[in-house]
């Protein structure tokens, strides 16, 4: 039977049980993002396994209509594929070049399953498999049909991983380490020969008392201080011009689709069109591109910080429509929330160097107040907290999981555009 990718009909509207989504970058050995892991979990805290299966089925059937192509941008997405969906026609509606399917549940290498996988791989579909599955015979039979072998660091010690990854049958497969939470784990995975890692190890601050800001970072902070002190626009423009690369990067960034449709051709025009608050916000974003020695982890940090910033801004705008000042402050909280990792400095020192209002400082240092609640929500989504924790958080902002997903999709698309502009 031929495999045909069918576009959704124009009148189709997704009917999907309420869900939460988390997007986590998958990085290569150079800490460049190569894909995203997309995980979905029920927004019903009482959902049983059958209800969760129905939710997964509906999401897979409507990946395109749910704007998942915007979520992954130019990269690929890893999504779970239950056994019964493998045997169904659900994949006909999914662009095979944009997704890799995780065979996560206890898949058995039956004759029917192997025939189906052979058929799908022959038409360009790609699959990933748990390298530690208990059924060794099924693992052996499935191995020729998958591209990526996954290992979960929360389920295996490093000693166990040494034995697992050294098996000859994995020799020509890409190895993916999941739930890599510390820099030590990342380095151990490199030593073991893993090709890809997934986890938020790159967000852990490594405080270095001897570390200094690179000149371009210091220049940006100086310009932000000028903006905060209400300096003359000519003085701000003049200070930007003193750093040629800074000025060029700023113009390149503000001319992306993430900003608007009107082209900006000069720094003077940028200052006038953006306004001071927006200019300060973009300068904060640019701090993530001005790293010493082109620090590899800066790109995933930029991706996560811009996602947080935009998501917090969008939630604030929805909750308090028309209040641009609150939305701008929420954006700043999201952008600055990872600067302790970026700079290797305590957040208290950063707040002293970059002028912020008291409410922003309290959110960054203590996770309290309105902006602190926004940041806690964003971090809880990233950690894939369950519905029992997320639903009460959303109630504070008069939102449900569907509202949140729409804002997430917009934030992810915006972050993808910014990251591409700053790291082409």
C-alpha positions, 0 to 999 in steps of 0.5 A: 500500500502506498503511503500518501501524506494528505493535507487537512481539509480547509474545514477541519477543526482539531477536536483534541482533549485539553493538554499541556505541551513542553518543548525541549531542545535536542543538542548535538555534541557542539551544543547546537540545536538539531531538533526539539522533543515535544511532549504532551500531557493531559490537562485533566489531573484525573485522566487515566491511561486510556484518556491519555491515549485518546489525547495522544491519538488526537494530537497526532491526527492534528499535528499540522492544524495545531501549528506544530510546524511553527513550534519546531521551525526549521528543525525537526520534532520528536513525538511519541508514537504508540503502537496502535497509532503505528498500525493506523493511518494517522501518519498520512497527515504528518510531514515526514521530513519534520518529525521523528517518531519515538516508539516509546511504549512496549512495542513488540516486533510482530510480523505486522509491526515490522512490515509496517515499519519497513513500509514507512521507512521506505517512504522516508519516515524516521523512528527512534527507539529505547535502547534499553527495552527489556525485550532483547529479541524485539530490540534486535529485530527493530534495530535496522528500522530506526535511526536514533537510539535513546537512553534515559539518564534518570533510569540508568547509572553511568556504569550501566550506560557504558555497558549499554552503549558499547553493544555492537548493534548500536554502532551505526546508530545515532545515540541520544541521551535524555534527561541530561540535567548537569554539566558533568552528565553532559561531559560524561555523555560526550565521553561515551560517544553520544551524538545528541543530548536532551535536558536543561543542563545548560541552564545551570549557573556555574558561578565564576568569581573571576569571570568578566563581561566581554567588552560588547556585553559591557557596552550593551549594559552601559547603553541600557543604563543610558536608556534607563537614566533618560539620556538624550537619544543622540547620546544613545545613538552615539554610544551604539555607533562606537561598537560597529559590530553591535550596531550592525547586529542590532540593525540585523535583529530589528529587521527580522520578522520577529520585530515587524514589516517596516525596514529600519535602515539606520541606528537613529531610525531604530531608536526612534521607531522602537522606542526606548523600552523596546530598544532596551529589550532588544539589547537585553536579547543581544547580550546572549549573542555577545559571549567570550569565545563563542560559548557553544551553550549561548545559543540554546540559552538564547532560544530558551530566554527569548521563549520565556520572554515572549511567553511572559509578555503574551500572558501579561498582554492577555491578562491585562490588555492594553497595559504595555508597560506590564507586558514589557516588564514581563518580557524583561523578566523572562529574558533576564531569568537566565543571565546568571547562567549566561554571565556565570554571576549571581543574579543579585550582582546582575540586577545591580548592574542592569537597571531594573525596577524593584518588582522585576528584581524581586521576580528574578531573585525571589520568584515573587509578585506578579512577574514572579508568578509568571516566571514560575509558570514558565519554568513549571511548563519547561519541567513538565509539571503535571496538571495538578500544579499547572492548572492553579497557576493558570487560574491566576491569569484567567487562562486554561491549557488551550489559551496557554498552548496558543501563546506558547506556539506564538512564543516558540515561532517568535523565538525561532525567528530571533535565534535564526537572525542572531545565529544564521 
